[in-house]
Amino acid sequence: MTFKTLASAALFAIVGLGAVAAQASSSSLNQASVMQYRYGDQLDVKKVLSVKDDQRHACGVVNTRMDYLDSQGKAQSVEYRSYATSGCHDN
């Protein structure tokens, strides 16, 4: 095995692991019953139960999930992108 072949294999392994890690972090809030919000969607929200970001001390765009009750009392969940500011300032 030449150095070039070994370096190529290592590069592909690193890129593959990076892709897996990125997918894991971006889907940490995802569940099969969670609706993905798109601009213009009409939500039937009677009461908000919780709002959670997937990264607590982030600065920038993150996945956010809102759990709520609709007008018929049924629990619903929606995921959307929001801008987190809790990690933007030095303490």
Secondary structure, DSSP 8 states (H G I E B T S, - for coil): --HHHHHHHHHHHHHHHHHHHHHHHHTSS--TT-EE--TT-----SEEEEEEES-TT--EEEEEEEEEE-TTS-EEEEEEEEEE-TTSS--
